[in-house]
Amino acid sequence: MTIQCDIVTQERTVFSQQVASVSLPGTEGRMGILPNHSALLTTLAFGEISVRHPDGEEEHFAIGGGYAEVQPDKVVVLADSAEQAEEIDIERAERARERAEQAMKEGVQDDPDRYAQIQASLMRAQIRLDVGRRHSGRRRREMATGPSAPQQDEN
């Protein structure tokens, strides 16, 4: 059995396929979604979405918060930002994190809105780095050996 999973932002559809399961970063903790799940509407935290395909392969996405609507046959993620792990430019994410950290150090002079923007930028950059780094080694090994070759864990 499968469940349709759509991950969308205001700009584009990031992912749309039938999958075996979805793991979401809910604001109250991680949640696993399988086919025939009860209906649910939830907020999402900054974090990683993992989808498992029926063949066992997984794909990973960095998201910057949003909402998820779950129906027995479909999961729709409306993300503030979303990027597939393979799309993440780690160097660019590192520069964004450094800029946000510098802005935090310089202070925001009694501007709570600006502080919230900087904090969100920092969290988004860190999530992108975490997801990109965690899954870039696997991507490199698959490109070098092919996805069906046995792989060893780097840890």
N, CA, C and O atoms as a GROMACS GRO file, in nm:
protein
  620
    1MET      N    1   0.084  -0.120   0.000
    1MET     CA    2   0.000   0.000   0.000
    1MET      C    3   0.087   0.125   0.000
    1MET      O    4   0.198   0.125   0.053
    2THR      N    5   0.036   0.229  -0.060
    2THR     CA    6   0.109   0.355  -0.066
    2THR      C    7   0.016   0.470  -0.028
    2THR      O    8  -0.106   0.455  -0.017
    3ILE      N    9   0.079   0.585  -0.009
    3ILE     CA   10   0.008   0.708   0.020
    3ILE      C   11   0.071   0.818  -0.066
    3ILE      O   12   0.193   0.824  -0.081
    4GLN      N   13  -0.012   0.905  -0.122
    4GLN     CA   14   0.038   1.016  -0.202
    4GLN      C   15   0.101   1.120  -0.110
    4GLN      O   16   0.042   1.156  -0.008
    5CYS      N   17   0.220   1.168  -0.145
    5CYS     CA   18   0.288   1.270  -0.066
    5CYS      C   19   0.322   1.388  -0.157
    5CYS      O   20   0.391   1.371  -0.257
    6ASP      N   21   0.273   1.504  -0.122
    6ASP     CA   22   0.302   1.628  -0.194
    6ASP      C   23   0.370   1.725  -0.098
    6ASP      O   24   0.316   1.754   0.009
    7ILE      N   25   0.487   1.774  -0.136
    7ILE     CA   26   0.557   1.876  -0.059
    7ILE      C   27   0.564   2.000  -0.148
    7ILE      O   28   0.628   1.998  -0.254
    8VAL      N   29   0.497   2.107  -0.105
    8VAL     CA   30   0.489   2.227  -0.188
    8VAL      C   31   0.526   2.351  -0.109
    8VAL      O   32   0.507   2.358   0.012
    9THR      N   33   0.580   2.449  -0.181
    9THR     CA   34   0.606   2.582  -0.126
    9THR      C   35   0.527   2.680  -0.211
    9THR      O   36   0.458   2.639  -0.305
   10GLN      N   37   0.535   2.807  -0.180
   10GLN     CA   38   0.467   2.907  -0.263
   10GLN      C   39   0.524   2.910  -0.404
   10GLN      O   40   0.453   2.942  -0.499
   11GLU      N   41   0.652   2.876  -0.418
   11GLU     CA   42   0.719   2.886  -0.546
   11GLU      C   43   0.704   2.763  -0.635
   11GLU      O   44   0.699   2.776  -0.757
   12ARG      N   45   0.696   2.643  -0.574
   12ARG     CA   46   0.699   2.523  -0.657
   12ARG      C   47   0.654   2.399  -0.582
   12ARG      O   48   0.641   2.398  -0.460
   13THR      N   49   0.629   2.295  -0.660
   13THR     CA   50   0.607   2.162  -0.603
   13THR      C   51   0.744   2.096  -0.593
   13THR      O   52   0.809   2.073  -0.695
   14VAL      N   53   0.786   2.065  -0.473
   14VAL     CA   54   0.918   2.008  -0.448
   14VAL      C   55   0.916   1.857  -0.468
   14VAL      O   56   1.014   1.799  -0.513
   15PHE      N   57   0.803   1.792  -0.434
   15PHE     CA   58   0.794   1.646  -0.442
   15PHE      C   59   0.648   1.609  -0.456
   15PHE      O   60   0.562   1.668  -0.391
   16SER      N   61   0.619   1.510  -0.540
   16SER     CA   62   0.483   1.459  -0.555
   16SER      C   63   0.490   1.316  -0.608
   16SER      O   64   0.509   1.294  -0.728
   17GLN      N   65   0.474   1.219  -0.517
   17GLN     CA   66   0.480   1.077  -0.555
   17GLN      C   67   0.404   0.992  -0.455
   17GLN      O   68   0.371   1.035  -0.344
   18GLN      N   69   0.376   0.870  -0.497
   18GLN     CA   70   0.321   0.769  -0.407
   18GLN      C   71   0.438   0.713  -0.326
   18GLN      O   72   0.542   0.678  -0.383
   19VAL      N   73   0.423   0.703  -0.194
   19VAL     CA   74   0.530   0.654  -0.107
   19VAL      C   75   0.473   0.553  -0.007
   19VAL      O   76   0.351   0.542   0.010
   20ALA      N   77   0.563   0.481   0.058
   20ALA     CA   78   0.522   0.384   0.159
   20ALA      C   79   0.498   0.450   0.294
   20ALA      O   80   0.409   0.410   0.369
   21SER      N   81   0.580   0.553   0.326
   21SER     CA   82   0.565   0.623   0.454
   21SER      C   83   0.629   0.761   0.446
   21SER      O   84   0.711   0.788   0.358
   22VAL      N   85   0.589   0.846   0.541
   22VAL     CA   86   0.641   0.982   0.550
   22VAL      C   87   0.672   1.009   0.697
   22VAL      O   88   0.592   0.975   0.784
   23SER      N   89   0.787   1.070   0.724
   23SER     CA   90   0.823   1.111   0.859
   23SER      C   91   0.834   1.262   0.861
   23SER      O   92   0.910   1.321   0.783
   24LEU      N   93   0.758   1.326   0.949
   24LEU     CA   94   0.747   1.472   0.953
   24LEU      C   95   0.798   1.530   1.085
   24LEU      O   96   0.786   1.466   1.190
   25PRO      N   97   0.856   1.652   1.080
   25PRO     CA   98   0.900   1.719   1.203
   25PRO      C   99   0.787   1.806   1.260
   25PRO      O  100   0.786   1.927   1.238
   26GLY      N  101   0.694   1.747   1.331
   26GLY     CA  102   0.585   1.824   1.390
   26GLY      C  103   0.636   1.914   1.501
   26GLY      O  104   0.741   1.888   1.560
   27THR      N  105   0.562   2.020   1.530
   27THR     CA  106   0.604   2.109   1.638
   27THR      C  107   0.596   2.041   1.774
   27THR      O  108   0.660   2.085   1.870
   28GLU      N  109   0.520   1.933   1.783
   28GLU     CA  110   0.510   1.858   1.908
   28GLU      C  111   0.598   1.732   1.906
   28GLU      O  112   0.592   1.651   1.998
   29GLY      N  113   0.679   1.717   1.801
   29GLY     CA  114   0.767   1.601   1.789
   29GLY      C  115   0.752   1.535   1.653
   29GLY      O  116   0.662   1.569   1.576
   30ARG      N  117   0.841   1.440   1.623
   30ARG     CA  118   0.837   1.370   1.495
   30ARG      C  119   0.714   1.281   1.487
   30ARG      O  120   0.668   1.227   1.588
   31MET      N  121   0.661   1.268   1.367
   31MET     CA  122   0.546   1.180   1.347
   31MET      C  123   0.564   1.099   1.221
   31MET      O  124   0.612   1.149   1.119
   32GLY      N  125   0.524   0.975   1.228
   32GLY     CA  126   0.529   0.886   1.113
   32GLY      C  127   0.391   0.870   1.055
   32GLY      O  128   0.293   0.852   1.127
   33ILE      N  129   0.383   0.878   0.923
   33ILE     CA  130   0.255   0.867   0.853
   33ILE      C  131   0.260   0.747   0.760
   33ILE      O  132   0.350   0.737   0.676
   34LEU      N  133   0.165   0.657   0.775
   34LEU     CA  134   0.151   0.541   0.689
   34LEU      C  135   0.019   0.549   0.614
   34LEU      O  136  -0.068   0.628   0.653
   35PRO      N  137   0.001   0.470   0.509
   35PRO     CA  138  -0.128   0.467   0.440
   35PRO      C  139  -0.241   0.438   0.539
   35PRO      O  140  -0.222   0.363   0.636
   36ASN      N  141  -0.357   0.497   0.515
   36ASN     CA  142  -0.477   0.484   0.599
   36ASN      C  143  -0.463   0.552   0.735
   36ASN      O  144  -0.533   0.515   0.830
   37HIS      N  145  -0.375   0.650   0.745
   37HIS     CA  146  -0.360   0.727   0.869
   37HIS      C  147  -0.487   0.807   0.895
   37HIS      O  148  -0.557   0.844   0.801
   38SER      N  149  -0.518   0.832   1.019
   38SER     CA  150  -0.633   0.916   1.054
   38SER      C  151  -0.611   1.057   1.003
   38SER      O  152  -0.497   1.103   0.990
   39ALA      N  153  -0.719   1.126   0.973
   39ALA     CA  154  -0.711   1.264   0.928
   39ALA      C  155  -0.646   1.350   1.036
   39ALA      O  156  -0.672   1.333   1.155
   40LEU      N  157  -0.561   1.444   0.991
   40LEU     CA  158  -0.483   1.524   1.085
   40LEU      C  159  -0.441   1.653   1.016
   40LEU      O  160  -0.409   1.653   0.897
   41LEU      N  161  -0.442   1.762   1.089
   41LEU     CA  162  -0.387   1.888   1.044
   41LEU      C  163  -0.291   1.934   1.152
   41LEU      O  164  -0.329   1.944   1.269
   42THR      N  165  -0.166   1.961   1.115
   42THR     CA  166  -0.065   1.993   1.216
   42THR      C  167   0.032   2.098   1.164
   42THR      O  168   0.049   2.116   1.044
   43THR      N  169   0.095   2.167   1.258
   43THR     CA  170   0.202   2.260   1.222
   43THR      C  171   0.333   2.183   1.220
   43THR      O  172   0.350   2.084   1.291
   44LEU      N  173   0.425   2.231   1.138
   44LEU     CA  174   0.555   2.166   1.124
   44LEU      C  175   0.665   2.259   1.172
   44LEU      O  176   0.657   2.381   1.154
   45ALA      N  177   0.765   2.202   1.232
   45ALA     CA  178   0.882   2.276   1.279
   45ALA      C  179   0.987   2.278   1.168
   45ALA      O  180   0.973   2.209   1.067
   46PHE      N  181   1.090   2.358   1.187
   46PHE     CA  182   1.207   2.350   1.101
   46PHE      C  183   1.263   2.209   1.120
   46PHE      O  184   1.277   2.164   1.234
   47GLY      N  185   1.295   2.141   1.012
   47GLY     CA  186   1.349   2.005   1.029
   47GLY      C  187   1.357   1.930   0.899
   47GLY      O  188   1.362   1.988   0.791
   48GLU      N  189   1.359   1.798   0.912
   48GLU     CA  190   1.378   1.709   0.798
   48GLU      C  191   1.254   1.622   0.777
   48GLU      O  192   1.201   1.564   0.871
   49ILE      N  193   1.211   1.616   0.652
   49ILE     CA  194   1.106   1.522   0.612
   49ILE      C  195   1.178   1.407   0.542
   49ILE      O  196   1.265   1.428   0.458
   50SER      N  197   1.140   1.285   0.579
   50SER     CA  198   1.192   1.166   0.512
   50SER      C  199   1.074   1.092   0.451
   50SER      O  200   0.972   1.070   0.517
   51VAL      N  201   1.089   1.052   0.326
   51VAL     CA  202   0.988   0.968   0.262
   51VAL      C  203   1.053   0.837   0.223
   51VAL      O  204   1.166   0.834   0.174
   52ARG      N  205   0.981   0.729   0.246
   52ARG     CA  206   1.031   0.595   0.209
   52ARG      C  207   0.946   0.546   0.092
   52ARG      O  208   0.823   0.541   0.100
   53HIS      N  209   1.015   0.511  -0.014
   53HIS     CA  210   0.947   0.459  -0.133
   53HIS      C  211   0.911   0.312  -0.112
   53HIS      O  212   0.969   0.247  -0.025
   54PRO      N  213   0.818   0.259  -0.189
   54PRO     CA  214   0.780   0.118  -0.174
   54PRO      C  215   0.898   0.021  -0.190
   54PRO      O  216   0.895  -0.088  -0.134
   55ASP      N  217   1.002   0.060  -0.265
   55ASP     CA  218   1.119  -0.027  -0.282
   55ASP      C  219   1.220  -0.015  -0.167
   55ASP      O  220   1.324  -0.080  -0.170
   56GLY      N  221   1.189   0.068  -0.067
   56GLY     CA  222   1.276   0.085   0.049
   56GLY      C  223   1.371   0.202   0.042
   56GLY      O  224   1.428   0.242   0.144
   57GLU      N  225   1.390   0.259  -0.077
   57GLU     CA  226   1.476   0.377  -0.091
   57GLU      C  227   1.413   0.495  -0.016
   57GLU      O  228   1.291   0.503  -0.005
   58GLU      N  229   1.498   0.584   0.033
   58GLU     CA  230   1.449   0.702   0.105
   58GLU      C  231   1.494   0.830   0.036
   58GLU      O  232   1.600   0.834  -0.026
   59GLU      N  233   1.413   0.934   0.049
   59GLU     CA  234   1.451   1.069   0.007
   59GLU      C  235   1.431   1.160   0.127
   59GLU      O  236   1.346   1.136   0.212
   60HIS      N  237   1.512   1.266   0.133
   60HIS     CA  238   1.511   1.356   0.248
   60HIS      C  239   1.500   1.500   0.201
   60HIS      O  240   1.552   1.537   0.096
   61PHE      N  241   1.430   1.581   0.282
   61PHE     CA  242   1.404   1.720   0.249
   61PHE      C  243   1.424   1.806   0.373
   61PHE      O  244   1.385   1.767   0.483
   62ALA      N  245   1.485   1.921   0.355
   62ALA     CA  246   1.496   2.020   0.464
   62ALA      C  247   1.380   2.115   0.448
   62ALA      O  248   1.357   2.168   0.339
   63ILE      N  249   1.305   2.137   0.556
   63ILE     CA  250   1.194   2.232   0.548
   63ILE      C  251   1.208   2.339   0.656
   63ILE      O  252   1.267   2.317   0.762
   64GLY      N  253   1.153   2.454   0.625
   64GLY     CA  254   1.156   2.566   0.717
   64GLY      C  255   1.021   2.593   0.776
   64GLY      O  256   0.972   2.706   0.769
   65GLY      N  257   0.959   2.492   0.835
   65GLY     CA  258   0.829   2.509   0.898
   65GLY      C  259   0.716   2.501   0.797
   65GLY      O  260   0.739   2.491   0.677
   66GLY      N  261   0.594   2.505   0.848
   66GLY     CA  262   0.477   2.501   0.762
   66GLY      C  263   0.366   2.422   0.826
   66GLY      O  264   0.353   2.416   0.948
   67TYR      N  265   0.285   2.360   0.741
   67TYR     CA  266   0.168   2.283   0.785
   67TYR      C  267   0.163   2.152   0.708
   67TYR      O  268   0.217   2.142   0.598
   68ALA      N  269   0.098   2.052   0.768
   68ALA     CA  270   0.075   1.926   0.698
   68ALA      C  271  -0.071   1.888   0.717
   68ALA      O  272  -0.125   1.894   0.828
   69GLU      N  273  -0.133   1.848   0.608
   69GLU     CA  274  -0.268   1.792   0.613
   69GLU      C  275  -0.255   1.645   0.576
   69GLU      O  276  -0.202   1.611   0.470
   70VAL      N  277  -0.303   1.559   0.663
   70VAL     CA  278  -0.296   1.415   0.642
   70VAL      C  279  -0.438   1.362   0.624
   70VAL      O  280  -0.526   1.390   0.704
   71GLN      N  281  -0.457   1.287   0.518
   71GLN     CA  282  -0.581   1.213   0.492
   71GLN      C  283  -0.541   1.067   0.479
   71GLN      O  284  -0.422   1.038   0.462
   72PRO      N  285  -0.634   0.974   0.486
   72PRO     CA  286  -0.595   0.833   0.477
   72PRO      C  287  -0.515   0.797   0.352
   72PRO      O  288  -0.435   0.703   0.354
   73ASP      N  289  -0.536   0.870   0.242
   73ASP     CA  290  -0.468   0.837   0.117
   73ASP      C  291  -0.372   0.945   0.067
   73ASP      O  292  -0.318   0.934  -0.043
   74LYS      N  293  -0.350   1.052   0.149
   74LYS     CA  294  -0.269   1.162   0.099
   74LYS      C  295  -0.210   1.245   0.213
   74LYS      O  296  -0.275   1.267   0.316
   75VAL      N  297  -0.085   1.291   0.194
   75VAL     CA  298  -0.019   1.385   0.285
   75VAL      C  299   0.019   1.506   0.201
   75VAL      O  300   0.089   1.493   0.101
   76VAL      N  301  -0.028   1.624   0.243
   76VAL     CA  302   0.009   1.747   0.175
   76VAL      C  303   0.086   1.833   0.274
   76VAL      O  304   0.034   1.871   0.379
   77VAL      N  305   0.211   1.863   0.238
   77VAL     CA  306   0.295   1.950   0.320
   77VAL      C  307   0.301   2.085   0.253
   77VAL      O  308   0.346   2.097   0.139
   78LEU      N  309   0.256   2.188   0.324
   78LEU     CA  310   0.266   2.326   0.278
   78LEU      C  311   0.380   2.389   0.356
   78LEU      O  312   0.361   2.434   0.469
   79ALA      N  313   0.497   2.392   0.296
   79ALA     CA  314   0.618   2.434   0.367
   79ALA      C  315   0.652   2.580   0.337
   79ALA      O  316   0.634   2.627   0.224
   80ASP      N  317   0.701   2.650   0.438
   80ASP     CA  318   0.750   2.786   0.417
   80ASP      C  319   0.870   2.784   0.324
   80ASP      O  320   0.885   2.872   0.240
   81SER      N  321   0.956   2.684   0.340
   81SER     CA  322   1.068   2.660   0.248
   81SER      C  323   1.093   2.510   0.248
   81SER      O  324   1.072   2.443   0.350
   82ALA      N  325   1.138   2.457   0.135
   82ALA     CA  326   1.167   2.314   0.126
   82ALA      C  327   1.270   2.290   0.017
   82ALA      O  328   1.266   2.352  -0.090
   83GLU      N  329   1.362   2.199   0.046
   83GLU     CA  330   1.466   2.164  -0.049
   83GLU      C  331   1.499   2.016  -0.035
   83GLU      O  332   1.515   1.966   0.077
   84GLN      N  333   1.510   1.948  -0.146
   84GLN     CA  334   1.554   1.808  -0.144
   84GLN      C  335   1.701   1.806  -0.104
   84GLN      O  336   1.777   1.895  -0.142
   85ALA      N  337   1.742   1.705  -0.029
   85ALA     CA  338   1.880   1.697   0.022
   85ALA      C  339   1.982   1.713  -0.091
   85ALA      O  340   2.083   1.780  -0.073
   86GLU      N  341   1.955   1.652  -0.206
   86GLU     CA  342   2.049   1.659  -0.318
   86GLU      C  343   2.061   1.799  -0.378
   86GLU      O  344   2.160   1.830  -0.444
   87GLU      N  345   1.961   1.883  -0.356
   87GLU     CA  346   1.963   2.019  -0.410
   87GLU      C  347   2.039   2.118  -0.322
   87GLU      O  348   2.071   2.228  -0.367
   88ILE      N  349   2.068   2.081  -0.200
   88ILE     CA  350   2.126   2.174  -0.105
   88ILE      C  351   2.271   2.204  -0.140
   88ILE      O  352   2.354   2.114  -0.153
   89ASP      N  353   2.299   2.332  -0.156
   89ASP     CA  354   2.436   2.379  -0.178
   89ASP      C  355   2.495   2.406  -0.040
   89ASP      O  356   2.465   2.508   0.023
   90ILE      N  357   2.578   2.314   0.008
   90ILE     CA  358   2.629   2.320   0.145
   90ILE      C  359   2.711   2.447   0.168
   90ILE      O  360   2.700   2.509   0.274
   91GLU      N  361   2.792   2.486   0.072
   91GLU     CA  362   2.873   2.608   0.088
   91GLU      C  363   2.783   2.731   0.100
   91GLU      O  364   2.809   2.819   0.183
   92ARG      N  365   2.680   2.738   0.019
   92ARG     CA  366   2.587   2.851   0.026
   92ARG      C  367   2.513   2.853   0.160
   92ARG      O  368   2.494   2.959   0.220
   93ALA      N  369   2.471   2.735   0.207
   93ALA     CA  370   2.404   2.726   0.337
   93ALA      C  371   2.498   2.768   0.449
   93ALA      O  372   2.455   2.832   0.545
   94GLU      N  373   2.624   2.731   0.439
   94GLU     CA  374   2.724   2.769   0.540
   94GLU      C  375   2.739   2.921   0.544
   94GLU      O  376   2.746   2.980   0.652
   95ARG      N  377   2.746   2.984   0.427
   95ARG     CA  378   2.757   3.130   0.422
   95ARG      C  379   2.633   3.198   0.482
   95ARG      O  380   2.644   3.298   0.552
   96ALA      N  381   2.515   3.143   0.454
   96ALA     CA  382   2.391   3.198   0.510
   96ALA      C  383   2.390   3.186   0.662
   96ALA      O  384   2.348   3.278   0.732
   97ARG      N  385   2.438   3.072   0.712
   97ARG     CA  386   2.444   3.054   0.858
   97ARG      C  387   2.541   3.153   0.920
   97ARG      O  388   2.512   3.212   1.024
   98GLU      N  389   2.656   3.172   0.857
   98GLU     CA  390   2.755   3.267   0.909
   98GLU      C  391   2.700   3.410   0.911
   98GLU      O  392   2.722   3.484   1.006
   99ARG      N  393   2.628   3.448   0.804
   99ARG     CA  394   2.567   3.582   0.801
   99ARG      C  395   2.465   3.599   0.913
   99ARG      O  396   2.461   3.703   0.979
  100ALA      N  397   2.382   3.498   0.934
  100ALA     CA  398   2.281   3.505   1.040
  100ALA      C  399   2.346   3.510   1.177
  100ALA      O  400   2.302   3.585   1.264
  101GLU      N  401   2.450   3.431   1.198
  101GLU     CA  402   2.521   3.435   1.326
  101GLU      C  403   2.584   3.572   1.350
  101GLU      O  404   2.580   3.623   1.462
  102GLN      N  405   2.641   3.630   1.247
  102GLN     CA  406   2.702   3.763   1.260
  102GLN      C  407   2.596   3.867   1.295
  102GLN      O  408   2.618   3.954   1.380
  103ALA      N  409   2.481   3.859   1.230
  103ALA     CA  410   2.372   3.953   1.260
  103ALA      C  411   2.324   3.938   1.404
  103ALA      O  412   2.290   4.037   1.468
  104MET      N  413   2.321   3.815   1.454
  104MET     CA  414   2.281   3.792   1.593
  104MET      C  415   2.383   3.852   1.689
  104MET      O  416   2.346   3.910   1.791
  105LYS      N  417   2.512   3.840   1.657
  105LYS     CA  418   2.618   3.895   1.741
  105LYS      C  419   2.613   4.048   1.745
  105LYS      O  420   2.638   4.109   1.849
  106GLU      N  421   2.581   4.107   1.631
  106GLU     CA  422   2.577   4.254   1.622
  106GLU      C  423   2.458   4.311   1.697
  106GLU      O  424   2.458   4.430   1.732
  107GLY      N  425   2.359   4.229   1.723
  107GLY     CA  426   2.242   4.275   1.798
  107GLY      C  427   2.137   4.334   1.706
  107GLY      O  428   2.165   4.368   1.591
  108VAL      N  429   2.018   4.344   1.757
  108VAL     CA  430   1.906   4.394   1.677
  108VAL      C  431   1.840   4.518   1.738
  108VAL      O  432   1.734   4.559   1.694
  109GLN      N  433   1.902   4.575   1.837
  109GLN     CA  434   1.861   4.704   1.894
  109GLN      C  435   1.709   4.717   1.912
  109GLN      O  436   1.645   4.798   1.845
  110ASP      N  437   1.653   4.638   2.002
  110ASP     CA  438   1.512   4.649   2.041
  110ASP      C  439   1.415   4.632   1.924
  110ASP      O  440   1.312   4.699   1.920
  111ASP      N  441   1.446   4.545   1.831
  111ASP     CA  442   1.356   4.519   1.719
  111ASP      C  443   1.320   4.370   1.719
  111ASP      O  444   1.388   4.290   1.656
  112PRO      N  445   1.212   4.334   1.790
  112PRO     CA  446   1.177   4.192   1.801
  112PRO      C  447   1.143   4.127   1.667
  112PRO      O  448   1.168   4.008   1.649
  113ASP      N  449   1.088   4.202   1.572
  113ASP     CA  450   1.059   4.146   1.441
  113ASP      C  451   1.187   4.109   1.367
  113ASP      O  452   1.196   4.002   1.307
  114ARG      N  453   1.284   4.197   1.371
  114ARG     CA  454   1.413   4.171   1.304
  114ARG      C  455   1.483   4.052   1.371
  114ARG      O  456   1.542   3.968   1.303
  115TYR      N  457   1.476   4.045   1.504
  115TYR     CA  458   1.536   3.934   1.576
  115TYR      C  459   1.472   3.801   1.531
  115TYR      O  460   1.543   3.704   1.506
  116ALA      N  461   1.340   3.798   1.519
  116ALA     CA  462   1.270   3.677   1.476
  116ALA      C  463   1.310   3.638   1.334
  116ALA      O  464   1.325   3.519   1.304
  117GLN      N  465   1.328   3.736   1.246
  117GLN     CA  466   1.371   3.708   1.109
  117GLN      C  467   1.511   3.648   1.107
  117GLN      O  468   1.537   3.550   1.036
  118ILE      N  469   1.599   3.705   1.184
  118ILE     CA  470   1.737   3.655   1.188
  118ILE      C  471   1.741   3.515   1.249
  118ILE      O  472   1.812   3.427   1.200
  119GLN      N  473   1.664   3.494   1.354
  119GLN     CA  474   1.660   3.363   1.418
  119GLN      C  475   1.606   3.258   1.320
  119GLN      O  476   1.658   3.147   1.315
  120ALA      N  477   1.502   3.291   1.245
  120ALA     CA  478   1.447   3.199   1.145
  120ALA      C  479   1.549   3.169   1.036
  120ALA      O  480   1.561   3.055   0.991
  121SER      N  481   1.622   3.272   0.993
  121SER     CA  482   1.727   3.252   0.891
  121SER      C  483   1.835   3.158   0.942
  121SER      O  484   1.882   3.071   0.869
  122LEU      N  485   1.873   3.176   1.067
  122LEU     CA  486   1.975   3.091   1.127
  122LEU      C  487   1.926   2.946   1.136
  122LEU      O  488   2.000   2.854   1.102
  123MET      N  489   1.804   2.926   1.181
  123MET     CA  490   1.749   2.791   1.192
  123MET      C  491   1.736   2.725   1.055
  123MET      O  492   1.769   2.607   1.040
  124ARG      N  493   1.690   2.799   0.956
  124ARG     CA  494   1.675   2.745   0.820
  124ARG      C  495   1.811   2.704   0.763
  124ARG      O  496   1.823   2.596   0.704
  125ALA      N  497   1.912   2.788   0.780
  125ALA     CA  498   2.046   2.756   0.731
  125ALA      C  499   2.102   2.633   0.802
  125ALA      O  500   2.163   2.547   0.738
  126GLN      N  501   2.082   2.623   0.932
  126GLN     CA  502   2.134   2.508   1.007
  126GLN      C  503   2.067   2.379   0.964
  126GLN      O  504   2.134   2.276   0.950
  127ILE      N  505   1.936   2.381   0.943
  127ILE     CA  506   1.864   2.261   0.898
  127ILE      C  507   1.915   2.220   0.761
  127ILE      O  508   1.937   2.101   0.736
  128ARG      N  509   1.933   2.317   0.670
  128ARG     CA  510   1.984   2.286   0.536
  128ARG      C  511   2.122   2.221   0.546
  128ARG      O  512   2.151   2.123   0.476
  129LEU      N  513   2.208   2.276   0.631
  129LEU     CA  514   2.342   2.218   0.650
  129LEU      C  515   2.333   2.076   0.705
  129LEU      O  516   2.399   1.986   0.654
  130ASP      N  517   2.252   2.056   0.807
  130ASP     CA  518   2.240   1.925   0.869
  130ASP      C  519   2.192   1.820   0.769
  130ASP      O  520   2.252   1.713   0.757
  131VAL      N  521   2.085   1.852   0.697
  131VAL     CA  522   2.029   1.757   0.601
  131VAL      C  523   2.126   1.735   0.485
  131VAL      O  524   2.149   1.621   0.444
  132GLY      N  525   2.182   1.843   0.432
  132GLY     CA  526   2.276   1.830   0.321
  132GLY      C  527   2.398   1.749   0.357
  132GLY      O  528   2.442   1.664   0.279
  133ARG      N  529   2.455   1.774   0.474
  133ARG     CA  530   2.575   1.700   0.515
  133ARG      C  531   2.543   1.554   0.547
  133ARG      O  532   2.620   1.464   0.512
  134ARG      N  533   2.432   1.531   0.613
  134ARG     CA  534   2.396   1.395   0.653
  134ARG      C  535   2.374   1.305   0.532
  134ARG      O  536   2.404   1.186   0.537
  135HIS      N  537   2.322   1.361   0.424
  135HIS     CA  538   2.286   1.278   0.309
  135HIS      C  539   2.378   1.297   0.189
  135HIS      O  540   2.360   1.229   0.088
  136SER      N  541   2.476   1.386   0.197
  136SER     CA  542   2.567   1.406   0.084
  136SER      C  543   2.663   1.289   0.070
  136SER      O  544   2.697   1.254  -0.043
  137GLY      N  545   2.709   1.229   0.177
  137GLY     CA  546   2.798   1.114   0.170
  137GLY      C  547   2.732   0.997   0.102
  137GLY      O  548   2.795   0.928   0.021
  138ARG      N  549   2.607   0.973   0.133
  138ARG     CA  550   2.532   0.865   0.071
  138ARG      C  551   2.518   0.892  -0.078
  138ARG      O  552   2.532   0.801  -0.160
  139ARG      N  553   2.490   1.016  -0.113
  139ARG     CA  554   2.473   1.053  -0.254
  139ARG      C  555   2.603   1.030  -0.330
  139ARG      O  556   2.601   0.977  -0.441
  140ARG      N  557   2.716   1.069  -0.272
  140ARG     CA  558   2.845   1.049  -0.338
  140ARG      C  559   2.876   0.901  -0.356
  140ARG      O  560   2.924   0.860  -0.462
  141ARG      N  561   2.849   0.820  -0.254
  141ARG     CA  562   2.874   0.676  -0.263
  141ARG      C  563   2.787   0.613  -0.371
  141ARG      O  564   2.835   0.529  -0.447
  142GLU      N  565   2.659   0.653  -0.379
  142GLU     CA  566   2.570   0.597  -0.480
  142GLU      C  567   2.616   0.635  -0.620
  142GLU      O  568   2.609   0.554  -0.712
  143MET      N  569   2.663   0.758  -0.635
  143MET     CA  570   2.710   0.801  -0.766
  143MET      C  571   2.835   0.721  -0.805
  143MET      O  572   2.852   0.689  -0.922
  144ALA      N  573   2.920   0.689  -0.710
  144ALA     CA  574   3.045   0.619  -0.739
  144ALA      C  575   3.022   0.469  -0.757
  144ALA      O  576   3.086   0.407  -0.842
  145THR      N  577   2.931   0.412  -0.678
  145THR     CA  578   2.916   0.266  -0.679
  145THR      C  579   2.785   0.220  -0.739
  145THR      O  580   2.771   0.102  -0.770
  146GLY      N  581   2.689   0.310  -0.755
  146GLY     CA  582   2.556   0.271  -0.800
  146GLY      C  583   2.468   0.242  -0.681
  146GLY      O  584   2.518   0.198  -0.578
  147PRO      N  585   2.338   0.266  -0.692
  147PRO     CA  586   2.249   0.253  -0.576
  147PRO      C  587   2.232   0.110  -0.526
  147PRO      O  588   2.189   0.091  -0.412
  148SER      N  589   2.263   0.010  -0.607
  148SER     CA  590   2.241  -0.127  -0.562
  148SER      C  591   2.364  -0.189  -0.496
  148SER      O  592   2.355  -0.298  -0.440
  149ALA      N  593   2.478  -0.122  -0.502
  149ALA     CA  594   2.599  -0.177  -0.441
  149ALA      C  595   2.590  -0.168  -0.289
  149ALA      O  596   2.531  -0.074  -0.236
  150PRO      N  597   2.649  -0.266  -0.218
  150PRO     CA  598   2.649  -0.259  -0.072
  150PRO      C  599   2.724  -0.135  -0.025
  150PRO      O  600   2.827  -0.097  -0.080
  151GLN      N  601   2.669  -0.073   0.079
  151GLN     CA  602   2.730   0.051   0.130
  151GLN      C  603   2.762   0.035   0.276
  151GLN      O  604   2.689  -0.032   0.350
  152GLN      N  605   2.871   0.096   0.318
  152GLN     CA  606   2.908   0.093   0.458
  152GLN      C  607   2.876   0.227   0.520
  152GLN      O  608   2.889   0.332   0.456
  153ASP      N  609   2.834   0.223   0.644
  153ASP     CA  610   2.804   0.346   0.718
  153ASP      C  611   2.936   0.418   0.747
  153ASP      O  612   3.036   0.355   0.782
  154GLU      N  613   2.936   0.552   0.732
  154GLU     CA  614   3.058   0.629   0.752
  154GLU      C  615   3.091   0.649   0.899
  154GLU      O  616   3.203   0.688   0.931
  155ASN      N  617   2.998   0.624   0.988
  155ASN     CA  618   3.023   0.648   1.132
  155ASN      C  619   3.097   0.537   1.196
  155ASN      O  620   3.125   0.542   1.316
   0.00000   0.00000   0.00000
